[in-house]
Structure formats: C-alpha cells, structure tokens
C-alpha cells in the first residue's frame, strides 16, 4: 500500500479511514480509471428489463387484438348463418367464408379453415343435431374457432400451441322461402 505525505494510506482518501490530520490533499486514482465499465454495466441493468417490458407490452397487446378479432369473426359467422343465407358450397362453407373474411388474415387459407367449426344443436333439448335438417328453424348454430396457434415476439415464449379460441351461438331463423339451404 502506498503512503501519502502524511503517512496515511490511500484508503483514507477514499473515505474508508479518517482523513489525514494535517489537511493535506489525498492522492487518489483519477476519476476515469475508477469508473471504467460502469456505464456499460448500468446500461445493461436498465436496457434488458426495458426490452423485456417492451416485448411483454407488444405480446399482450397483440394477444388481446387477436382475441377480439376472433370474437368478431365468429359473431359475424353466426349472424350470417342464422339468416339461412347460403353460398356456392352450401351454408357451412358460406359461414366459414364469412368467418375467414372477418378474421383479418388470421384464418386465411386451408389451414385457417381447419380451425373453424360449425355445430348445430336442438333448440329444446340441447342435443347435437346432424344431417340435412340440422339447420332448421329453432335449432342453435354454434360457430367456433379453436386452438389458433400464435408465436410470441418475446424469445422466452416460443411455443406455438393452440392459444386462442372464440365461440358464438344463436338460434336459427326460418328460411325466407320455406326451403332449407343445403349444408
């Protein structure tokens, strides 16, 4: 340990021991040598949590947006279906097309169609109904999107398991001309 002119060590100058009695100036290391690397370390301590919070905000915002889009899409599909409208491929294909159109691109293509399900239930008993007359008046039409996968932005959550689901239902109306459209 080096000594200064008063015989006290450098540690006295840093504040670990009482200062010299004869009021001499302590020789200490220059400020630049004592703080090298501190700025980089402090930046890392601030930057990493800040980026994690930013990714979390983006992930949660996008997740809420996708959930709302899916709810809107299945509601529009049910509204279309209960009015007994149909398309070239039958009523179920027309309902799926409406859901895809309102899905804002999250349900596009054949893969998007695989997540959309349409079921019919008896309006009085709640039992599942299938066949040609399953879309008759009084039955319940249930349109759902299930297990739509999503990969998060944050590198910590990299599973693309089914995350989003949305379901909507309503009672079928009577067809306008009395003839049920083909399913």
Residue pairs with C-beta under 8 A, 6 or more apart in sequence:
1 9
1 10
1 11
2 9
2 10
3 9
4 10
4 13
4 20
4 24
4 26
4 27
5 24
6 20
6 21
6 22
6 24
7 20
8 17
8 19
8 20
8 26
9 17
10 26
10 27
10 28
11 17
12 18
12 19
12 20
12 26
13 19
13 26
13 27
13 28
14 28
19 26
20 26
52 154
55 152
55 153
55 154
56 154
58 153
59 152
59 153
59 154
59 157
62 150
62 153
63 150
63 163
63 164
66 106
66 148
66 150
66 164
67 164
67 166
69 102
69 103
69 104
69 106
70 103
70 106
70 107
70 145
70 148
70 164
70 165
70 166
71 166
71 168
72 102
73 99
73 100
73 102
73 103
73 104
73 107
73 145
73 166
74 99
74 143
74 144
74 145
74 166
74 167
74 168
75 168
76 98
76 99
76 101
76 102
77 95
77 96
77 98
77 99
77 102
77 116
77 118
77 143
77 168
78 95
78 141
78 142
78 143
78 168
78 169
78 170
79 170
80 94
80 95
80 98
81 91
81 94
81 95
81 118
81 135
81 141
81 143
81 170
81 172
82 141
82 170
82 171
82 172
82 173
83 173
84 91
84 135
84 172
84 173
84 174
84 175
84 176
84 180
84 181
85 91
85 94
85 181
86 94
86 181
86 182
87 93
87 94
87 97
90 181
90 182
90 183
91 135
91 181
91 182
91 183
92 118
92 183
95 118
95 141
95 143
96 113
96 116
96 118
99 107
99 116
99 143
99 145
100 107
100 108
100 112
100 113
100 116
103 112
103 145
106 112
106 148
107 113
107 115
107 116
107 145
107 148
115 145
115 146
115 147
115 148
116 143
116 144
116 145
117 143
117 144
117 145
117 146
118 141
118 142
118 143
118 144
119 128
119 141
119 142
119 144
120 128
120 129
120 130
120 134
120 135
120 139
120 140
120 141
120 142
120 172
121 127
121 128
121 129
121 139
121 140
121 142
122 128
122 129
122 139
122 140
123 138
123 139
123 140
123 171
123 172
124 138
126 140
129 139
132 180
132 182
132 183
133 180
134 183
135 141
135 172
135 180
135 181
135 183
136 172
136 180
137 172
137 173
137 174
137 175
138 171
138 172
139 171
139 172
140 169
140 170
140 171
140 172
141 169
141 170
141 171
141 172
142 167
142 168
142 169
143 167
143 168
143 169
144 165
144 166
144 167
144 168
145 164
145 165
145 166
145 167
146 162
146 165
146 167
147 161
147 162
147 163
147 164
147 165
148 162
148 163
148 164
148 165
149 160
149 161
149 162
149 163
150 160
150 163
150 164
151 158
151 159
151 160
152 158
175 181
